[in-house]
């Protein structure tokens, strides 16, 4: 858990993304992204001991929130730049998002993906027509590979989170949720590179003063928690967790500059707790969510949210994605039993 830095909050520095940027992104994305449903459950409310509102980004295009930021950033490129194509790097969901955005906007995409990326995500990226370049996530640096490819081919680079237009696009998740359900005491968001948390915290703090944004990381991938505790970006060894979308080594420079000011804190969940949350979502809510998307639900089910936002009666939870194939889902479900 991280205790908020009072100095950081009172100083209120000018941040790279503002609430108005998120609202502008929402206008650009209208009619392109799905306005995903908010799901309630009496059983979940009872177990969590609060009213819980689940924002189901597993129903978003490409099966995850990532399409919001990818399309928003791509759509803002100059016509000539867009025509040259887009490069990105991603373990899966942002890869699919950029591939689909490129297809929708009539251009091409090159995606750098780890060799051990889930097969369902690799197949989806290829299905959208993108070229895939693989690398060893434990030995090679995807950022360097992506930057070198973009430079060599004269293409635009749209990273998974380290981009203001990507962050603004991701923030539309919280914008939609708050527009639909009204006041919340807390918003629980999974944290990988930090783009979703940064975007959501930016708009949520403007729309609902006093709301506490709680980030969730897997125990094995707590780079943002360590960074917030240290007051600077901290790099950790490549995380080994079932939540591959949250397996970041270090927070983004841009995302960290926002999250250190706006997040109330970070809580950690184990892989076993993530598995339990996935199974609960399937058995009781009839929702299929991937491990990264289940992390926020795990934090609510274990009541770990109380570590950062005690007394919260109305809590929003972002289920960030549902990209897990049937075989892998069955394996994970069996492991949770």
MOKA-V73156 format. One record per residue. RES is the residue in one small letter. PSI is psi in degrees with one decimal (* if undefined). NEAR is the number of other C-alpha atoms within 8 Angstrom. Layout:
((RES:PSI:NEAR) (RES:PSI:NEAR))
//
This chain:
((x:146.9:9) (x:130.4:11) (x:128.6:8) (x:146.3:8) (x:108.6:7) (x:-36.4:6) (x:-40.6:6) (x:-34.3:10) (x:-37.9:10) (x:-28.1:6) (x:-33.9:6) (x:64.1:7) (x:158.3:5) (x:123.0:4) (x:160.4:7) (x:-22.2:7) (x:132.5:11) (x:165.0:10) (x:-36.8:9) (x:-30.4:6) (x:-37.9:9) (x:-41.2:16) (x:-40.0:10) (x:-40.1:8) (x:-39.7:13) (x:-39.0:10) (x:-41.3:7) (x:-32.1:7) (x:-10.3:11) (x:128.1:7) (x:-5.7:5) (x:-49.9:5) (x:159.9:10) (x:140.1:8) (x:96.3:6) (x:152.1:9) (x:158.4:7) (x:124.5:9) (x:139.2:8) (x:157.9:8) (x:123.6:8) (x:-38.9:6) (x:-44.2:7) (x:-43.2:10) (x:-40.7:11) (x:-45.4:8) (x:-37.6:7) (x:-15.9:12) (x:40.8:7) (x:169.2:10) (x:123.3:9) (x:134.1:13) (x:112.1:12) (x:117.3:11) (x:109.9:14) (x:82.5:14) (x:-3.6:14) (x:-15.6:15) (x:5.6:12) (x:160.8:15) (x:140.4:9) (x:5.2:10) (x:15.6:12) (x:161.6:15) (x:-19.4:14) (x:-26.1:11) (x:-29.7:17) (x:-55.5:13) (x:-39.0:14) (x:-48.0:16) (x:-41.2:12) (x:-46.7:14) (x:-43.3:12) (x:-39.0:13) (x:-16.6:7) (x:-0.9:6) (x:148.7:8) (x:151.9:6) (x:-43.3:6) (x:-35.2:6) (x:-44.3:10) (x:-39.9:13) (x:-27.6:9) (x:-18.6:11) (x:171.4:13) (x:139.9:17) (x:142.6:15) (x:174.0:15) (x:139.5:14) (x:150.9:12) (x:-10.1:11) (x:-62.7:13) (x:-43.5:14) (x:-32.5:13) (x:-48.3:15) (x:-39.9:14) (x:-45.0:13) (x:-40.5:16) (x:-44.7:16) (x:-41.2:12) (x:-42.7:12) (x:-42.6:14) (x:-44.9:11) (x:-33.9:7) (x:5.1:7) (x:32.2:7) (x:-173.6:12) (x:159.1:13) (x:143.6:14) (x:126.3:13) (x:125.7:14) (x:117.7:16) (x:146.5:16) (x:149.8:11) (x:-28.6:8) (x:19.1:5) (x:146.5:10) (x:133.7:8) (x:-37.4:6) (x:-36.2:9) (x:-38.9:12) (x:-45.8:11) (x:-38.2:8) (x:-42.3:9) (x:-46.4:15) (x:-36.4:10) (x:-27.7:7) (x:1.2:10) (x:9.9:10) (x:151.8:12) (x:135.2:8) (x:130.0:10) (x:121.2:8) (x:158.7:8) (x:166.5:10) (x:109.5:9) (x:-21.0:10) (x:-8.4:5) (x:-21.6:5) (x:158.8:7) (x:111.8:7) (x:-30.3:11) (x:-44.5:7) (x:-43.6:7) (x:-45.9:9) (x:-44.1:13) (x:-40.7:9) (x:-41.0:8) (x:-45.5:10) (x:-42.7:13) (x:-45.4:8) (x:-34.1:7) (x:-1.4:6) (x:37.6:7) (x:160.1:14) (x:140.7:11) (x:123.2:10) (x:98.5:12) (x:165.9:8) (x:-29.1:13) (x:-23.4:12) (x:62.3:13) (x:128.3:10) (x:-35.2:9) (x:-31.8:10) (x:-47.4:16) (x:-44.5:17) (x:-40.6:15) (x:-42.4:16) (x:-30.8:15) (x:-17.7:17) (x:-17.0:16) (x:-52.4:11) (x:-35.0:11) (x:-49.2:13) (x:-43.8:9) (x:-48.3:12) (x:-33.2:12) (x:-33.9:7) (x:-42.9:6) (x:-11.1:8) (x:-150.9:7) (x:136.8:7) (x:152.0:13) (x:-29.2:11) (x:153.5:13) (x:124.4:13) (x:124.1:14) (x:131.4:14) (x:148.0:16) (x:118.4:13) (x:-95.9:11) (x:-18.2:13) (x:1.4:14) (x:-42.2:15) (x:-46.3:13) (x:-43.0:15) (x:-45.0:15) (x:-44.5:16) (x:-41.8:14) (x:-35.0:14) (x:-49.0:14) (x:-36.2:15) (x:-39.3:14) (x:-27.0:11) (x:-40.1:8) (x:-29.5:7) (x:75.5:9) (x:134.9:7) (x:-17.7:6) (x:138.9:11) (x:122.2:10) (x:120.4:15) (x:120.0:16) (x:149.4:15) (x:129.6:15) (x:154.4:17) (x:150.4:14) (x:-37.0:9) (x:-8.5:8) (x:57.7:15) (x:42.1:10) (x:-38.7:14) (x:-40.9:15) (x:-46.7:13) (x:-38.0:10) (x:-42.0:12) (x:-39.9:11) (x:-38.2:8) (x:-18.5:8) (x:13.3:7) (x:162.1:6) (x:127.9:14) (x:130.5:11) (x:136.8:8) (x:165.3:9) (x:154.6:5) (x:118.8:10) (x:144.7:10) (x:99.7:8) (x:154.7:10) (x:-18.8:7) (x:75.5:12) (x:-30.7:10) (x:-12.8:10) (x:8.8:13) (x:61.9:12) (x:147.2:12) (x:-30.5:11) (x:142.6:11) (x:154.6:16) (x:150.1:10) (x:-44.4:8) (x:-47.5:10) (x:-38.7:15) (x:-36.3:13) (x:-29.3:9) (x:-48.3:12) (x:-31.2:12) (x:-23.0:10) (x:-33.0:10) (x:-23.0:12) (x:139.8:14) (x:-28.2:13) (x:177.9:13) (x:137.2:14) (x:155.3:16) (x:145.1:12) (x:148.6:13) (x:163.4:9) (x:-37.2:11) (x:-39.4:7) (x:-34.0:10) (x:-43.1:14) (x:-43.0:14) (x:-39.7:10) (x:-40.2:13) (x:-44.4:14) (x:-40.3:10) (x:-44.9:9) (x:-38.8:12) (x:-48.2:11) (x:-43.3:8) (x:-27.6:7) (x:-10.5:8) (x:39.3:7) (x:136.0:7) (x:117.2:9) (x:146.4:15) (x:167.3:13) (x:-44.5:12) (x:-37.8:13) (x:-20.5:15) (x:-11.5:15) (x:-42.7:16) (x:-38.5:15) (x:-38.7:13) (x:-39.2:13) (x:-30.9:14) (x:-44.6:10) (x:-35.1:11) (x:-2.0:9) (x:24.9:8) (x:-16.7:11) (x:-29.3:13) (x:-20.5:9) (x:-28.8:8) (x:-34.1:14) (x:66.0:11) (x:144.9:7) (x:6.5:5) (x:122.9:10) (x:-31.2:9) (x:115.1:12) (x:126.7:14) (x:142.4:13) (x:124.5:13) (x:113.9:16) (x:101.7:15) (x:-19.5:13) (x:164.6:16) (x:27.6:13) (x:83.2:12) (x:127.6:10) (x:166.9:7) (x:-43.6:6) (x:-46.7:6) (x:-39.2:8) (x:-41.1:10) (x:-41.1:8) (x:-45.4:8) (x:-38.7:9) (x:-40.5:11) (x:-37.6:7) (x:-27.1:7) (x:-12.8:9) (x:*:4))
//
